[in-house]
Amino acid sequence: MSDISRFEWARDHENRIVFVMIDGSGGEVSGLGAALTMQISKNGGAFAACAGTISEIGDGWYSYLSTAGEADTPGPIAITATGAGTIQQNLEYVVANRIYNTKSYTYPVTRSDTLAPVPDATVEIYTQADRVGLVWSGITDEFGHARDESDALPILQIGKQYYFWTFKVGFTFPNPDLETIT
């Protein structure tokens, strides 16, 4: 079986994926057209036949356009693709609630006296000053930038105000720090 790929799908939307079908020696397999068998498992449920549209791109590459109904459940989506003379391809996606008009936001945490970065500080982002409405949490990296467990910056809505709370033993931070995302 092939390695697993992992990407994000938009919830309640059609989502297009592309993948390659290979044989036992690793060569691309062309000519299968829509004769692939594809199955989908939503959020750990039983596998069922895919309902979207399969098409061949060329040179062993294929395209699958899911239905919106295949992306109606937040969480992991597992897809298998098989065809005559091919090795099963295993694909993994995550259905997520996307908020439009957002951006990755760099929030630097620095010492107040030297402005040197502060690594390993906990950062929490809330919608209200009294620590209500948690929207994100993470730890600062060696540059003092807040990142989550996937090493990603917070993704926040443009034009909205958020309250940042920062904690680290031996440090005092100006909590909450009100930031407007521009």
C-alpha positions as CSV (number, residue, x, y, z in Angstrom):
1,M,0.0,0.0,0.0
2,S,1.1,3.6,-0.6
3,D,2.1,6.2,1.9
4,I,-0.7,8.3,3.3
5,S,-1.2,11.9,2.2
6,R,-3.0,14.4,4.5
7,F,-4.7,17.6,3.4
8,E,-7.7,19.8,4.4
9,W,-11.1,19.7,2.8
10,A,-13.7,22.5,3.1
11,R,-16.8,21.5,5.0
12,D,-20.0,21.2,3.0
13,H,-18.3,21.8,-0.4
14,E,-17.2,19.8,-3.3
15,N,-13.4,19.1,-3.0
16,R,-11.1,18.1,-5.8
17,I,-8.1,15.8,-5.2
18,V,-5.5,14.5,-7.5
19,F,-3.4,11.4,-7.1
20,V,-1.3,8.9,-9.0
21,M,-2.0,5.2,-9.5
22,I,1.0,2.9,-9.5
23,D,1.8,-0.7,-10.2
24,G,3.8,-3.1,-8.0
25,S,7.1,-1.8,-9.5
26,G,6.2,1.8,-8.8
27,G,5.4,2.7,-12.4
28,E,2.4,5.0,-13.1
29,V,-0.7,3.2,-14.5
30,S,-2.6,5.0,-17.2
31,G,-5.8,4.0,-19.0
32,L,-8.0,3.3,-16.1
33,G,-10.3,6.2,-16.8
34,A,-13.2,6.2,-14.5
35,A,-12.8,2.4,-13.9
36,L,-11.2,3.0,-10.5
37,T,-12.9,1.8,-7.4
38,M,-12.9,4.5,-4.7
39,Q,-14.3,4.2,-1.1
40,I,-14.6,6.8,1.6
41,S,-14.7,6.7,5.4
42,K,-16.0,9.8,7.2
43,N,-14.6,10.4,10.7
44,G,-13.8,6.8,11.4
45,G,-17.1,5.4,10.0
46,A,-17.3,2.3,7.8
47,F,-16.1,2.6,4.2
48,A,-18.7,3.2,1.5
49,A,-18.5,3.8,-2.2
50,C,-17.5,7.3,-3.3
51,A,-20.3,9.3,-4.9
52,G,-18.2,11.9,-6.7
53,T,-16.7,12.1,-10.2
54,I,-13.5,10.2,-11.1
55,S,-11.5,11.2,-14.2
56,E,-8.1,10.5,-15.7
57,I,-5.8,13.4,-16.1
58,G,-3.0,11.5,-17.9
59,D,0.3,9.7,-17.3
60,G,-1.1,7.8,-14.4
61,W,-2.7,10.8,-12.7
62,Y,-6.3,10.9,-11.7
63,S,-8.8,13.4,-10.3
64,Y,-11.7,12.9,-7.9
65,L,-14.3,15.6,-7.3
66,S,-16.2,14.8,-4.1
67,T,-19.8,15.6,-3.4
68,A,-20.6,18.2,-0.8
69,G,-22.2,15.4,1.2
70,E,-18.9,13.6,1.5
71,A,-17.5,16.6,3.4
72,D,-20.4,17.2,5.8
73,T,-18.8,15.7,8.9
74,P,-15.8,17.5,10.5
75,G,-12.8,15.2,11.2
76,P,-10.7,12.8,9.2
77,I,-11.7,11.5,5.8
78,A,-10.0,8.3,4.5
79,I,-10.2,7.4,0.8
80,T,-9.0,4.3,-0.9
81,A,-8.5,4.1,-4.7
82,T,-7.9,0.7,-6.5
83,G,-7.8,-0.4,-10.1
84,A,-6.8,-3.3,-12.2
85,G,-3.0,-3.8,-12.0
86,T,-2.5,-1.1,-9.3
87,I,-1.5,-0.9,-5.7
88,Q,-4.2,0.5,-3.5
89,Q,-3.7,4.2,-2.8
90,N,-4.6,5.5,0.7
91,L,-5.4,9.2,1.0
92,E,-6.4,11.1,4.1
93,Y,-8.0,14.5,4.4
94,V,-9.4,16.5,7.3
95,V,-12.8,18.2,6.9
96,A,-12.6,21.6,8.6
97,N,-14.8,24.5,9.2
98,R,-13.1,27.3,7.3
99,I,-13.6,30.8,8.3
100,Y,-13.2,33.1,5.3
101,N,-11.4,36.5,5.5
102,T,-8.7,35.0,7.8
103,K,-4.9,35.2,7.9
104,S,-2.0,33.5,9.6
105,Y,-1.0,35.9,12.4
106,T,2.5,36.2,13.8
107,Y,2.4,37.0,17.5
108,P,5.9,37.6,18.9
109,V,6.6,37.2,22.6
110,T,9.6,39.2,23.8
111,R,11.3,40.3,27.0
112,S,10.2,43.8,28.0
113,D,13.8,44.8,29.0
114,T,15.9,43.5,26.1
115,L,13.2,42.6,23.5
116,A,14.8,39.2,23.1
117,P,12.4,36.4,22.1
118,V,10.9,34.3,24.8
119,P,10.7,30.6,23.8
120,D,8.4,28.0,25.5
121,A,5.8,30.5,26.7
122,T,2.2,29.5,26.6
123,V,-0.1,31.8,24.5
124,E,-3.9,31.6,24.6
125,I,-6.2,33.7,22.4
126,Y,-9.7,34.6,23.4
127,T,-12.6,36.6,22.1
128,Q,-13.2,38.2,25.5
129,A,-10.9,39.9,27.9
130,D,-11.9,37.7,30.9
131,R,-10.5,34.5,29.2
132,V,-13.9,33.5,27.7
133,G,-14.1,32.2,24.1
134,L,-10.8,30.4,23.6
135,V,-10.0,30.3,19.9
136,W,-6.4,29.2,19.9
137,S,-3.5,28.1,22.1
138,G,0.1,27.2,21.6
139,I,3.7,27.6,22.7
140,T,6.3,30.1,21.4
141,D,9.2,28.8,19.3
142,E,12.9,29.8,19.6
143,F,12.0,33.1,17.9
144,G,9.2,33.9,20.4
145,H,6.5,33.2,17.8
146,A,3.3,31.5,19.0
147,R,2.7,28.2,17.2
148,D,0.3,25.3,17.8
149,E,1.2,21.6,18.1
150,S,1.4,21.3,14.3
151,D,3.9,24.2,14.2
152,A,1.3,26.5,12.6
153,L,0.7,30.2,13.4
154,P,-2.7,31.1,14.7
155,I,-5.3,31.7,11.9
156,L,-7.5,34.6,12.9
157,Q,-10.3,36.6,11.3
158,I,-9.3,39.9,9.7
159,G,-10.8,43.0,11.3
160,K,-11.6,41.2,14.6
161,Q,-10.1,42.0,18.0
162,Y,-8.6,39.2,20.1
163,Y,-7.3,39.0,23.6
164,F,-3.9,37.4,23.9
165,W,-2.8,35.9,27.3
166,T,0.8,34.8,27.7
167,F,2.3,32.7,30.6
168,K,5.8,31.5,31.5
169,V,7.2,30.9,35.0
170,G,9.6,33.7,35.9
171,F,8.0,36.2,33.5
172,T,5.3,38.8,33.7
173,F,3.3,39.7,30.6
174,P,0.8,42.5,30.0
175,N,-2.3,40.3,30.1
176,P,-4.5,40.6,28.3
177,D,-2.9,42.0,25.2
178,L,-5.6,43.3,22.8
179,E,-4.7,42.8,19.1
180,T,-6.8,43.8,16.1
181,I,-6.0,41.6,13.1
182,T,-5.3,43.7,10.0
